[in-house]
């Protein structure tokens, strides 16, 4: 077995498992929200707002109200919700029209959350800025701007670049 030279780094942080939330959507009908990472005119994060947002997320997780969470990175909200949907093949229906450029824009520090269907978002978030993205659905697809993107097709495209190196299926 030949392995190319690779830098591998990792960190370990013990935590209370009751305060750990995985990334995959858990149920159909859940509310999906974005807690943004506000930035100033200079594109630097508003660290006070970021702290408040992260503190609210921690509070909601500790209260058992967050079913899944994922940080927005390169690929934006589109990549984040896709990866959340891939895990259990639970789809997402976006609420209202979405700006394609905005969906794919990186938003480091922002977090996508899945909350129960009965969540009162205004009460849960209070003064914390959030945006409701939509809701999870039984249909294994991401529905955006009237178009269904099947999860199986999206996952295959996402896995393809590294499939020959790290196969996901036995040959």
N, C-alpha and C positions, 0 to 999 in steps of 0.2 A: 504494500500500500504506500503510495507516494503522496505526501501532503505538502502542498506549496508552503513556503515560509509565510507564517501568519502571526500577527500580533493578536493575542487573546488577553483580554483584561476583564475582570469581573469584580464585583463588590458584594459583600454580604452585610445585611443589616437585620438583626433579629427584631421581630415585631409581634404584636398580638394578632393572631390569625383572625380574631373577630373583627379586626379593623382593616382587613385585607379584602379587596374587591377585585375580581378578575375582569377581563375585558370583554368577554363574549356576552351578547344579549341573552337574557334568561327566559323571557316570556313574551308572548304576543299581546299586543294592546298596551304595552308600557309606554310611558312618555319619555321622549329623548330630548335632552336639552344641551345647550352649549354654554359653558361658563367661559367667557372670553378673557383674554389677557390684554387689557387696554394699553395702548401706546400713546406717547406724546407726539408732537409734530416732528420731533427728531427720530421717531421710530424706536426710541428706547422704552422699555416697559414702564408703566406706572406701578412702581413696586408696592406702594401703599394699597392700591386697588387689587393687585395680584395677591398680596397677603390676605386681604379680606375675602377674596374669592376662594383661595385655597383653604382658609379657615372655615368657611361655610361648607365647602365640600367635606372637610374632615368631620365637621359637626353632623352632617347628614349621614355620612358613613357610620359614625359612632352610634347614631340613632337607628341604624338598620334600614335607612330609606333609600340607599343607593344599591341597585342591583348589579350594575356594571359601570366601569369607567375606562376611559382611554384618553391619553394626551394627544393633542393635535400637533403634528410635526410636518415634515416635508410631505406634500401630497394633500395637505389641508384636511378639512372636514370630510371630504369625499373618501380619502384613504382611511381615515379613522373609523367612520361608520361602516365602511366595507369590511375592515378587519373585525370589527365587533360583530357583524352579521355572519361572517364566515364560520365562526366557532360552532354555533348550534344550528346554522342554516335558518336563522330567524331573520326575516326581511325587515326593511324600514320603508315607510311611506313618508316622504317629506311633506310638511304642511306648506301649502302655497307655492308660488313660483320661486325658483332658486336661481341666483346668478352663477353661471358656470365658473367664471373666473374666481369668484369669491369662494366657491366650494373647493377649489384646488389650491388656494393660496395658503402658504405655510402660516401657521399661527402659533408659534412656540409659546408654551405657557397656558394655552387654552385647554379646556378639558370637556369631553363629551360624557354625559351621564345618562344612564337608564334609570328611571324612577318608576315606582308602581303606577298602574293605571289610575288609581284613586288619589294620587298625589295632588295636593293643592299647591301648585307651583308658587303662586304669589305669597302664600303663608310660609312655604318652605324656604324661599330665598330672601324674603323681606327686602332689605335695601341692596342686596347683592345683585349685580347685573347678570342677567341670563337671557338666553333666547331659546324658545321652544323650536326644535328642528322638525318634530313630527312624532310618529308613534311606530312601534314595532308591529309587524304583521305576520300572520301565518304563511302568507305567500313567500316563497323563498326568492325574493327579488328586492332590489332597491328601486322604489318608485319615485322618480323625480321629474317634474315638469311634464307629467302625463306619459312618461316612458318607463317601462319595466326593464330593469337590467337584471337578468337571472343570476343568482348567486353562483351557481355552478360554472357559468361562463366567465364571470368576473374572477372567481378564485383560480380558474385554470390559467387565465392571462397573468394573474399576479404571481402564481407559482412557476410559470414557464421559464423565466430567465435562469433560475438555479436548479431546475429539475434534473439536468444531467449531472450536476455536482452533488446535490443533496436530494436524491429521489424520495418522493412522498408515496410512491407505490412500489410494491415488490415486482420484480421483473421476471 
